[in-house]
Amino acid sequence: MNPSRLVRARPGAPFTLAFDGREIEALPGQTIAAALWSAGVTAWRTTRGGGRPRGVFCGIGVCFDCLVTVDGRPNQRACLVPAAPGADVRTQEGTGHHD
């Protein structure tokens, strides 16, 4: 069942953002992490040393596992950054800087 129906939520109209070139639908008030999860994406960063996939761990902006690059700005915490129409969200590799 759709969780929005379960709680009788009435979010605004959906919009799209891009994730690695793919359009993802988001709702007003969702974070980037919530929009990615809703689209079935569970990992969007790789670790510096081993290149291991990461996504949301703490969900409250403490752990830095959910880092993404948003509109060219690396190291944005997906669990804290609100989804915005037309945002260009990219998987972050390592530090997010081409080093």
N, C-alpha and C positions, 0 to 999 in steps of 0.2 A: 504494500500500500504506500501511496505517496505520503511522506511525513507532513507535508503542508496541509493535506486534507485532514489528517489525523488531529491536528491541533487547530484546524479551521483558520489557518493563516491566510492572509490575503496580501501577498507581496506585490510590488509593482510589476510592471511589464518586464519580461526578461530581455537581456541584451547579450551581445557577444563580445568576447575578447579573444585574442589569439594566443595559443600555447604552442610554441615550436612550429608555427605556421598553420596550425589546425584551429578552426573556430570552435570555441567552447561557449556554451550558454551559461549565463550567470543571472542571479536575481539581485535586485537592490538590497544592500545590507550584507551580502555575503562577502567573506574574505576570499582572496585568491585561492587559498587552500581549500575552502569549502566548495568553491566552484570546480576546482580540479577533482576533488573527491567525488563530487556529484557526477562528473563526466567519466568516472572510472579510472582516473589517473592517481596512482598512489605514491609515485616516486618522481622527483623533479630536481634532484641535485645528486652529484657524485662527490665522494670524499676526495680530499687532496692526495692522500697516500695511495690508497688501493683502488680508487675509482668505483667504490661501492655505492649503490643507489640509496638515497634517503628521501624521506617525505616528512610528514608531520610526526613528531614524537611527543612533545609536551602539549602543543596546541595553545600555549599562552605566551609565547614569545621569549622564553627563557633559554631554550637549548640550542637554537640556531641550526637545527637539522633541516628545516624547511626553506632554506635560502633559495631564492630565484633571482633572475635578472628581469627587471620590469622597466620597459621603455629605455633600455640601455644602461640602467643603473643596477649594478650587481649588489649582492648581499642584502636583498629585501626579504624580510620574514613573511612568507606567504600566509602564515596564520594571523598576522596583524594587519597586512595591507588590504584595504577594501578593493574588491573587484571594481573595475571601471570600464565603461563602454570603450571598445577599441584599444584597450591596453595590449601591449606586445610583451607577453610573458615568455621567458626562455628558460630552459633547463640550465642550471648553473653547474659548471664543471670546476671542481677544486675551489680556488679562492674567488673565482669570477673574473679575475684579471688574467690576461693572456701572458702568464709567466712561466 
